[in-house]
Amino acid sequence: MKTRAIYILPLFIFLIIFLALWQIQKLDRSKVTNINEVSEVAKSPPVTELPVLVDTEKDSEQVNDKEITDDYQTLKDRIISKFINQIPLQWNEVVDGVKTKLSTGEKVIALTFDACGGSRGSGYDRDLINYLIDNQVPVTLFINARWIDANFEIFGQLADNPLFEIANHGTEHKPCSVNSKSIYGEAGTNNVGEVVDEIEKNARKIEAIIGHRPKYYRSGTAYYDEVCVRVSEDLGHEVAGFNVLGDAGATFLKEQVKKALLSVSPGSIVLLHMNQPNGDTAEGVIAAIPMLKEMGYSFVLLSEHVLE
């Protein structure tokens, strides 16, 4: 028995030592693994849900767009509801509510220039405008949305010049009708909703650029029905017509333009164009203005007098 114990005891001790060493080695490997995991975690961001990054400028624009859209639709719905059952009886350049002259007996006249826009109407009569600036002649400019888009930088320069008053010449240069009338081959607006779009969209476009709404509206072709005029007034625009046809859509020759201008009377509103540089409007205006001054006339903006 003693001999057996002598052999068994060292074996038992060796086994205990082996097991102890194996356990220590296992523990060390576990520590190394944990250290590596910690290292990897340190290298990478924690796996958590990232906050959504907000483009405040873009989101603000979207909110504003929604507010504008909601506001616009509310306005449009109100006006449609107010005017939808009104049936027009008139269709002309002069109908009830169109203002054609200044309410004054003084020898003043208002020169107004239309910029119609579109493929054939987005030109810029630089010679005409430069003459008006050089000679300090104030005028009212009726600007169409399409012309603004085609001449954005020039529009800004004109709007910044106190000689020039900016007025509304519509969004698509449509004759102003609530029941699909047309004139000169140009289709008018079809209903009250389209009238709102034609006037209000350009009004807001102009306001966004120059900081205030235009006070006056003139339709494409200057044709209206009387319901359309009332819609315009509801939108805060006086409808400014004319009593002197200055260049007939920039088709008059120089002498015809001059003759038309020299036919004015106190308080006249003259309709001319600034978007056809190849026409004779500039030459006719340049010839007539010195003669009008000799006749005792001076020039004013529409807003300087009450219109009638």
Helices and strands as residue ranges (DSSP letters): H 2-43, H 56-83, E 108-115, H 126-134, E 139-143, H 145-150, H 152-160, E 164-168, E 182-183, E 186-187, H 192-210, E 216-217, G 220-222, H 226-234, E 238-239, E 244-245, H 254-261, E 269-273, H 281-294, E 298-299, G 302-304
